[in-house]
Amino acid sequence: MPTIIVIGAGPAGMMAAGKAARLGCKATLMEKNNRLGKKLVITGKGRCNVTNDTDVPSLVKNIPGNGRFLYSALTAFSSQDLQQFFQEQGVSLKVERGNRVFPCSDSSFDIVDGLRRYLQQNRVDIRLGQRVEKLLMENNRVRGVVANGETFPGDVVIICTGGASYPATGSTGDGYRLAAEAGHTIVPPRPALVPLETAEKWPRELTGLALRNVQLTLLQGEKSLGNEFGEMLFTHYGISGPIVLTLSRYVTHSKNTQAVIASINLKPALTLEQLDLRLQRDLRQNQRKEIKNALHKLLPKKLIPVVIAEAGIEETKPAHQITRAERHRLIQILTDLRLTIVGARPLSEAIVTAGGVSTKEIDPKTMQSKLVDGLYLAGEVIDVDGYTGGFNLQAAFSSGYLAGRSAATQCLQAR
Ligand SMILES: Cc1cc2nc3c(=O)[nH]c(=O)nc-3n(C[C@H](O)[C@H](O)[C@H](O)COP(=O)(O)OP(=O)(O)OC[C@H]3O[C@@H](n4cnc5c(N)ncnc54)[C@H](O)[C@@H]3O)c2cc1C
């Protein structure tokens, strides 16, 4: 029976190995960790946002890093196909805000268990603790791999080793070296979906504070680079959270070195007039209190001193003494609280890796290498990256599915 070797038991590798075995090939899945899906279990804060319940054009749109390259893969195995796959493996799913799909149990372990069942049902040979060090090549054709010093012959090899972020999960960029040794071009890996560092130190005092329903805009001089509405978080180095991660692309991918300013509108649902009326009411109702104790209905407690200081008001000033000009300065800060971005956190802290094996050297209809016969690639090892919302896992599952299916077809035809 023809043998397919899959390197890496993340979502791409497990899907590829399971699909190839289901189609009648002998599939060996080699994983250097001692368990399956080590990164998968930490996704979605342990809940695993497994996909986004939307159509193929919208999936492509939400994968700004070479989404169009994945068109065939996403069509071959869509979000709806993925959801049906998990239901068939006994994992119930639910759709939340923004079409985000999670397991009903809110446990990513159920996703890994569903994939493990799929591998077992199709008799995939799972080899844990096996780090693939080298591809075996002969006349520009792949012949197997070397793992932990031992040779494993194979007719086809699928590289699914992931990117280079969160290296403690096993994604240490090994696939880049394996693909480069086979002649592939590696687009330099860089962080995508990554927290941002600020020059100001006050976010440190607010570490852990999450702001919901705020509008974040990144500015460079007069130009707006982009804006997002939703949730963000203060950290000991600056800002993080979903809308920050999404906008981080404008910092990590920019060649312009001019300073980037993050402007937070804390009250985007209110017009300036509505906000002024609201503020006047709060000041009236708390007129005997110091201003620092008069804004608790408007703002989270920890943020009040920051807003007052940024507005240049003495925090012990009684609410009834706040002048019209001071009130307008407060409104200014409430709708445009600014932070200077000094950079992004390193690749190791990014949710995904942009860059990787060049899409130009991979056939998008099969995921086969255009350079080496019998070599396929899938998942984050490829130069593809998506936004938050389940798009990266869908990309990994779809490309893994297509690679497994195409590899099996090649093997079975060669028999
Ligand atoms: C904190 C965090 C949260 C995330 N949350 C989400 C989310 O909710 N939704 C979403 O869509 N995306 C999320 N992502 C992104 C998503 O996890 C990745 O895009 C996805 O896991 C990539 O899948 P993959 O199979 O390509 O690679 P990986 O999941 O990285 O798997 C690669 C596997 O290959 C193994 N490997 C590497 N080198 C070798 C070798 N030489 N030999 C053998 N094995 C090897 C690794 O050990 C690893 O198990 C999150 C990422 C992080 C870090």
The ligand as an SDF file (V2000), in Angstrom:
LIG
                    3D

 53 58  0  0  0  0  0  0  0  0999 V2000
   -2.8710   31.5810   21.5180 C   0  0  0  0  0  0  0  0  0  0  0  0
   -3.4330   31.2470   20.1520 C   0  0  0  0  0  0  0  0  0  0  0  0
   -4.8020   31.2560   19.9570 C   0  0  0  0  0  0  0  0  0  0  0  0
   -5.3270   30.9880   18.6910 C   0  0  0  0  0  0  0  0  0  0  0  0
   -6.6750   30.9530   18.5580 N   0  0  0  0  0  0  0  0  0  0  0  0
   -7.2050   30.6930   17.3260 C   0  0  0  0  0  0  0  0  0  0  0  0
   -8.6040   30.5720   17.1750 C   0  0  0  0  0  0  0  0  0  0  0  0
   -9.3820   30.6050   18.1410 O   0  0  0  0  0  0  0  0  0  0  0  0
   -9.0850   30.3940   15.9110 N   0  0  0  0  0  0  0  0  0  0  0  0
   -8.2570   30.2980   14.8150 C   0  0  0  0  0  0  0  0  0  0  0  0
   -8.7470   30.1590   13.6910 O   0  0  0  0  0  0  0  0  0  0  0  0
   -6.9110   30.3280   14.9670 N   0  0  0  0  0  0  0  0  0  0  0  0
   -6.3700   30.4970   16.1840 C   0  0  0  0  0  0  0  0  0  0  0  0
   -5.0140   30.5070   16.3330 N   0  0  0  0  0  0  0  0  0  0  0  0
   -4.1520   30.2060   15.1500 C   0  0  0  0  0  0  0  0  0  0  0  0
   -4.1190   28.6850   14.8970 C   0  0  0  0  0  0  0  0  0  0  0  0
   -3.8680   28.0100   16.0880 O   0  0  0  0  0  0  0  0  0  0  0  0
   -3.0450   28.3010   13.8680 C   0  0  0  0  0  0  0  0  0  0  0  0
   -3.2000   29.0910   12.7130 O   0  0  0  0  0  0  0  0  0  0  0  0
   -3.1540   26.8150   13.5200 C   0  0  0  0  0  0  0  0  0  0  0  0
   -2.9090   26.0290   14.6810 O   0  0  0  0  0  0  0  0  0  0  0  0
   -2.1670   26.4090   12.4310 C   0  0  0  0  0  0  0  0  0  0  0  0
   -2.3280   25.0420   12.2070 O   0  0  0  0  0  0  0  0  0  0  0  0
   -1.1640   24.1480   11.5930 P   0  0  0  0  0  0  0  0  0  0  0  0
   -1.6720   22.7470   11.6100 O   0  0  0  0  0  0  0  0  0  0  0  0
   -0.6960   24.7080   10.3270 O   0  0  0  0  0  0  0  0  0  0  0  0
    0.0630   24.2950   12.6030 O   0  0  0  0  0  0  0  0  0  0  0  0
    0.2070   24.0210   14.1750 P   0  0  0  0  0  0  0  0  0  0  0  0
   -1.0960   24.0310   14.8590 O   0  0  0  0  0  0  0  0  0  0  0  0
    1.2450   24.9760   14.6080 O   0  0  0  0  0  0  0  0  0  0  0  0
    0.7700   22.5340   14.2440 O   0  0  0  0  0  0  0  0  0  0  0  0
    2.0370   22.1890   13.7540 C   0  0  0  0  0  0  0  0  0  0  0  0
    2.4860   20.9010   14.4180 C   0  0  0  0  0  0  0  0  0  0  0  0
    3.6860   20.4570   13.8010 O   0  0  0  0  0  0  0  0  0  0  0  0
    4.5550   19.9480   14.7890 C   0  0  0  0  0  0  0  0  0  0  0  0
    5.9330   19.9990   14.2780 N   0  0  0  0  0  0  0  0  0  0  0  0
    6.6650   21.1000   13.9780 C   0  0  0  0  0  0  0  0  0  0  0  0
    7.8670   20.7400   13.5170 N   0  0  0  0  0  0  0  0  0  0  0  0
    7.9070   19.3890   13.5190 C   0  0  0  0  0  0  0  0  0  0  0  0
    8.8930   18.4320   13.1640 C   0  0  0  0  0  0  0  0  0  0  0  0
   10.1020   18.7870   12.7070 N   0  0  0  0  0  0  0  0  0  0  0  0
    8.6070   17.1040   13.2820 N   0  0  0  0  0  0  0  0  0  0  0  0
    7.4020   16.7090   13.7630 C   0  0  0  0  0  0  0  0  0  0  0  0
    6.4250   17.5680   14.1360 N   0  0  0  0  0  0  0  0  0  0  0  0
    6.6760   18.9020   14.0000 C   0  0  0  0  0  0  0  0  0  0  0  0
    4.3210   20.8770   15.9640 C   0  0  0  0  0  0  0  0  0  0  0  0
    4.7590   20.2900   17.1650 O   0  0  0  0  0  0  0  0  0  0  0  0
    2.8220   21.0940   15.8950 C   0  0  0  0  0  0  0  0  0  0  0  0
    2.1200   20.1460   16.6600 O   0  0  0  0  0  0  0  0  0  0  0  0
   -4.4560   30.7260   17.6010 C   0  0  0  0  0  0  0  0  0  0  0  0
   -3.0760   30.7090   17.8080 C   0  0  0  0  0  0  0  0  0  0  0  0
   -2.5620   30.9560   19.0690 C   0  0  0  0  0  0  0  0  0  0  0  0
   -1.0760   30.9090   19.2710 C   0  0  0  0  0  0  0  0  0  0  0  0
  1  2  1  0
  2  3  1  0
  2 52  2  0
  3  4  2  0
  4  5  1  0
  4 50  1  0
  5  6  2  0
  6  7  1  0
  6 13  1  0
  7  8  2  0
  7  9  1  0
  9 10  1  0
 10 11  2  0
 10 12  1  0
 12 13  2  0
 13 14  1  0
 14 15  1  0
 14 50  1  0
 15 16  1  0
 16 17  1  0
 16 18  1  0
 18 19  1  0
 18 20  1  0
 20 21  1  0
 20 22  1  0
 22 23  1  0
 23 24  1  0
 24 25  2  0
 24 26  1  0
 24 27  1  0
 27 28  1  0
 28 29  2  0
 28 30  1  0
 28 31  1  0
 31 32  1  0
 32 33  1  0
 33 34  1  0
 33 48  1  0
 34 35  1  0
 35 36  1  0
 35 46  1  0
 36 37  1  0
 36 45  1  0
 37 38  2  0
 38 39  1  0
 39 40  1  0
 39 45  2  0
 40 41  1  0
 40 42  2  0
 42 43  1  0
 43 44  2  0
 44 45  1  0
 46 47  1  0
 46 48  1  0
 48 49  1  0
 50 51  2  0
 51 52  1  0
 52 53  1  0
M  END
$$$$
